[in-house]
């Protein structure tokens, strides 16, 4: 599987709010996890254009990430700017 326990811990420790592998619930760590999954699913959909279930899942994941980014934008603009810069995302 492309996303095992070690990979999740690595993502959480790199992008989590407190830079710990146990910080799984912060918006930053969730956005980083969603971004990793979105990149993986995008590559899959490019190879398998008729996979409509994965395309729908990808769309839902992008919506979830957008919701978390909107939450950060409204509540803490500095955290929002930091995660956008860190992950290379743009609005």
N, CA and C of each residue as an Amber inpcrd file, in Angstrom:
protein
   273
   0.8410000  -1.1880000   0.0000000   0.0000000   0.0000000   0.0000000
   0.8820000   1.2470000   0.0000000   0.4390000   2.2790000  -0.6380000
   1.2450000   3.4780000  -0.7960000   1.3220000   4.3210000   0.4680000
   0.3890000   4.1530000   1.3840000   0.3620000   4.9840000   2.5810000
   0.3170000   4.0820000   3.8130000   1.4970000   3.7210000   4.3140000
   1.5540000   2.8660000   5.4860000   1.7690000   3.7120000   6.7450000
   1.8740000   3.0390000   7.8590000   1.9870000   3.7280000   9.1530000
   3.2350000   4.6080000   9.2180000   4.3390000   4.1090000   8.7070000
   5.5890000   4.8710000   8.7540000   5.4930000   6.1450000   7.9200000
   4.8560000   6.0510000   6.7500000   4.7180000   7.2220000   5.8890000
   3.8250000   8.2770000   6.5480000   2.7490000   7.8380000   7.1930000
   1.8760000   8.7790000   7.9030000   2.6230000   9.4780000   9.0250000
   3.3960000   8.7110000   9.7990000   4.1650000   9.3120000  10.8890000
   5.1710000  10.3230000  10.3530000   5.7640000  10.0220000   9.2110000
   6.7120000  10.9510000   8.5950000   6.0100000  12.2480000   8.1840000
   4.8460000  12.1240000   7.5750000   4.0890000  13.3160000   7.1570000
   3.6920000  14.1430000   8.3670000   3.1960000  13.4820000   9.4010000
   2.7600000  14.2020000  10.5980000   3.9310000  14.8600000  11.3190000
   5.0810000  14.1980000  11.3550000   6.2190000  14.7940000  12.0470000
   6.8150000  15.9610000  11.2550000   6.6970000  15.9430000   9.9380000
   7.2160000  17.0400000   9.1200000   6.2890000  18.2490000   9.1200000
   4.9830000  18.0050000   9.0540000   4.0390000  19.0920000   8.8270000
   3.0860000  19.3600000   9.9760000   3.1570000  18.5700000  11.0360000
   2.2500000  18.7740000  12.1550000   2.5040000  20.0880000  12.8640000
   1.5430000  20.5170000  13.6080000   1.6300000  21.8040000  14.2990000
   2.7840000  21.8340000  15.2930000   2.9780000  20.7330000  15.9880000
   4.0370000  20.6770000  16.9890000   5.2190000  19.8290000  16.5200000
   5.2380000  19.4760000  15.2520000   6.3280000  18.6940000  14.6420000
   6.5610000  17.3730000  15.3680000   5.4550000  16.7230000  15.7940000
   5.5370000  15.4110000  16.4280000   4.7190000  14.4320000  15.6000000
   5.1170000  13.1730000  15.6160000   4.4060000  12.1480000  14.8620000
   3.0260000  11.8690000  15.4520000   2.8050000  12.2760000  16.7080000
   1.5160000  12.0120000  17.3430000   0.5080000  13.1300000  17.0810000
   0.9290000  14.1840000  16.4110000   0.0290000  15.3050000  16.1230000
  -0.7540000  14.9930000  14.8440000  -1.8070000  14.1910000  15.0010000
  -2.5530000  13.7360000  13.8280000  -3.8110000  14.5440000  13.5630000
  -4.2290000  15.3640000  14.4960000  -5.5040000  16.0360000  14.3570000
  -5.4470000  17.4910000  13.9550000  -4.2680000  18.0920000  13.9630000
  -4.1960000  19.5120000  13.6230000  -4.5080000  19.7140000  12.1490000
  -4.9620000  20.8920000  11.8330000  -5.3330000  21.1960000  10.4520000
  -4.1290000  21.0760000   9.5240000  -2.9560000  21.4860000   9.9880000
  -1.7570000  21.4230000   9.1560000  -1.4150000  19.9890000   8.7780000
  -1.4690000  19.0890000   9.7620000  -1.1220000  17.7020000   9.4730000
  -2.1650000  17.0510000   8.5700000  -3.4320000  17.3730000   8.7710000
  -4.4750000  16.8180000   7.9090000  -4.3490000  17.3410000   6.4820000
  -4.0490000  18.6170000   6.3250000  -3.8710000  19.1890000   4.9880000
  -2.6880000  18.5300000   4.2940000  -1.6080000  18.2990000   5.0290000
  -0.4390000  17.6440000   4.4390000  -0.7650000  16.2210000   4.0110000
  -1.5220000  15.5010000   4.8350000  -1.9270000  14.1380000   4.4840000
  -2.8340000  14.1390000   3.2590000  -3.8090000  15.0390000   3.2340000
  -4.6950000  15.1390000   2.0710000  -3.9050000  15.4800000   0.8100000
  -2.9290000  16.3600000   0.9240000  -2.1180000  16.7440000  -0.2310000
  -1.3410000  15.5490000  -0.7620000  -0.7750000  14.7620000   0.1270000
  -0.0480000  13.5610000  -0.2960000  -0.9800000  12.6030000  -1.0240000
  -2.1640000  12.3780000  -0.4610000  -3.1300000  11.4710000  -1.0850000
  -3.6300000  12.0180000  -2.4160000  -3.8390000  13.3270000  -2.4960000
  -4.3020000  13.9500000  -3.7450000  -3.2650000  13.7580000  -4.8410000
  -1.9990000  13.9510000  -4.5160000  -0.9440000  13.7560000  -5.5140000
  -0.9210000  12.3160000  -6.0110000  -1.0600000  11.3800000  -5.0970000
  -1.0530000   9.9720000  -5.4810000  -2.2660000   9.6410000  -6.3610000
  -3.4400000  10.0730000  -5.9680000  -4.6450000   9.7810000  -6.7460000
  -4.6360000  10.4840000  -8.0980000  -4.0450000  11.6690000  -8.1720000
  -3.9540000  12.3760000  -9.4480000  -3.1320000  11.5680000 -10.4390000
  -2.0290000  11.0070000  -9.9870000  -1.2150000  10.1710000 -10.8710000
  -1.9890000   8.9360000 -11.3200000  -2.7520000   8.3490000 -10.4130000
  -3.5550000   7.1740000 -10.7560000  -4.6120000   7.5200000 -11.8090000
  -5.2870000   8.6400000 -11.6360000  -6.3430000   9.0400000 -12.5630000
  -5.7590000   9.3880000 -13.9350000  -4.5510000   9.9420000 -13.9660000
  -3.9050000  10.2210000 -15.2530000  -3.6770000   8.9410000 -16.0480000
  -3.3280000   7.8490000 -15.3490000  -3.0770000   6.5710000 -16.0130000
  -4.3700000   5.8190000 -16.3240000  -5.3930000   5.9990000 -15.4810000
  -6.6440000   5.2450000 -15.5980000  -7.8080000   6.2150000 -15.7490000
  -7.9680000   6.7630000 -16.9250000  -8.9460000   7.8280000 -17.1590000
 -10.3910000   7.3910000 -16.9300000 -10.6860000   6.1200000 -17.0710000
 -12.0720000   5.6640000 -16.9270000 -12.4330000   5.2450000 -15.5030000
 -11.5370000   5.4400000 -14.5690000 -11.7870000   5.0880000 -13.1750000
 -12.5770000   6.2220000 -12.5150000 -13.8830000   6.1550000 -12.6610000
 -14.7490000   7.2340000 -12.1820000 -14.8770000   7.2560000 -10.6610000
 -14.7460000   6.1160000 -10.0130000 -14.8390000   6.0620000  -8.5560000
 -13.6610000   6.8100000  -7.9260000 -12.4730000   6.5870000  -8.4590000
 -11.2950000   7.2830000  -7.9340000 -11.3790000   8.7730000  -8.2330000
 -11.9090000   9.1200000  -9.4120000 -12.0640000  10.5290000  -9.7550000
 -12.9990000  11.2210000  -8.7690000 -14.0730000  10.5510000  -8.4090000
 -15.0070000  11.1160000  -7.4310000 -14.3480000  11.2370000  -6.0610000
 -13.5980000  10.2290000  -5.6630000 -12.8860000  10.2800000  -4.3800000
 -11.8770000  11.4110000  -4.3600000 -11.1980000  11.6170000  -5.4800000
 -10.2330000  12.7020000  -5.5850000 -10.9250000  14.0530000  -5.4310000
 -12.0660000  14.2070000  -6.0610000 -12.8290000  15.4530000  -5.9560000
 -13.2600000  15.7090000  -4.5130000 -13.7010000  14.6750000  -3.8210000
 -14.1090000  14.8230000  -2.4270000 -12.9340000  15.2050000  -1.5380000
 -11.7700000  14.5960000  -1.7930000 -10.5780000  14.9130000  -1.0100000
 -10.1440000  16.3530000  -1.2090000 -10.2130000  16.8300000  -2.4430000
  -9.8600000  18.2240000  -2.7190000 -10.8120000  19.1530000  -1.9720000
 -12.0940000  18.7950000  -1.9210000 -13.0730000  19.5970000  -1.1810000
 -12.7960000  19.6200000   0.3080000 -12.4020000  18.4750000   0.8670000
 -12.0660000  18.4220000   2.2960000 -10.8580000  19.2980000   2.6030000
  -9.8420000  19.2100000   1.7380000  -8.6520000  20.0300000   1.9490000
  -8.9890000  21.5060000   1.8310000  -9.8230000  21.8660000   0.8580000
 -10.2300000  23.2620000   0.6770000 -10.9810000  23.7650000   1.9070000
 -11.8220000  22.9090000   2.4970000 -12.5350000  23.2850000   3.7110000
 -11.6000000  23.5600000   4.8710000 -10.5900000  22.7190000   5.0410000
  -9.6180000  22.9480000   6.1090000  -8.8000000  24.2090000   5.8600000
  -8.4370000  24.4470000   4.6050000  -7.6940000  25.6620000   4.2860000
  -8.5460000  26.9090000   4.5370000  -9.8320000  26.8440000   4.1980000
 -10.7250000  27.9700000   4.4780000 -10.8470000  28.2180000   5.9700000
 -10.9120000  27.1260000   6.7510000 -10.9800000  27.2410000   8.2080000
  -9.7400000  27.9610000   8.7430000  -8.5640000  27.5340000   8.2730000
  -7.3340000  28.1930000   8.7190000  -7.2890000  29.6450000   8.2890000
  -7.7560000  29.9370000   7.0900000  -7.7380000  31.3010000   6.5780000
  -8.5870000  32.2220000   7.4490000  -9.7500000  31.7250000   7.8810000
 -10.6520000  32.5460000   8.7010000 -10.1460000  32.7070000  10.1340000
  -9.5530000  31.6500000  10.6890000  -9.2240000  31.6580000  12.1130000
  -7.7800000  32.0150000  12.4410000  -6.8570000  31.7070000  11.5610000
  -5.4440000  31.9800000  11.8540000  -4.6850000  32.1390000  10.5450000
  -4.6170000  33.3620000  10.0520000  -4.0450000  33.6470000   8.7410000
  -2.5610000  33.3030000   8.6890000  -1.8500000  33.3990000   9.8040000
  -0.4170000  33.0770000   9.8060000  -0.1920000  31.5820000   9.6020000
  -0.9810000  30.7510000  10.2740000  -0.8750000  29.3040000  10.0660000
  -1.2430000  28.9460000   8.6300000  -2.2370000  29.6290000   8.0780000
  -2.6480000  29.4100000   6.6940000  -1.4970000  29.7140000   5.7380000
  -0.8640000  30.8690000   5.9140000   0.2520000  31.2550000   5.0390000
   1.4170000  30.2820000   5.1770000   1.6730000  29.8180000   6.3950000
   2.7840000  28.8940000   6.6200000   2.5510000  27.5640000   5.9040000
   1.3390000  27.0270000   5.9850000   1.0710000  25.7230000   5.3620000
   1.0290000  25.8450000   3.8420000   0.5360000  26.9700000   3.3320000
   0.5280000  27.1910000   1.8850000   1.9670000  27.2390000   1.3640000
   2.8270000  27.9430000   2.0700000   4.2200000  28.0650000   1.6560000
   4.9470000  26.7350000   1.7870000   4.6870000  26.0340000   2.8860000
   5.3730000  24.7760000   3.1630000   5.0390000  23.6910000   2.1380000
   3.7730000  23.6140000   1.7370000   3.3430000  22.5700000   0.8210000
   3.3800000  23.0030000  -0.6470000   3.6120000  24.2770000  -0.8700000
   3.6600000  24.7550000  -2.2420000   2.2900000  24.8860000  -2.8790000
   1.2770000  25.1350000  -2.0690000  -0.0810000  25.3080000  -2.5830000
  -0.3230000  26.7770000  -2.8530000  -1.2920000  27.0570000  -3.6590000
  -1.6860000  28.4580000  -3.8700000  -3.1820000  28.5060000  -4.0140000
  -3.7400000  29.6190000  -3.6480000  -5.1900000  29.7700000  -3.6470000
  -5.6840000  30.1960000  -4.9860000
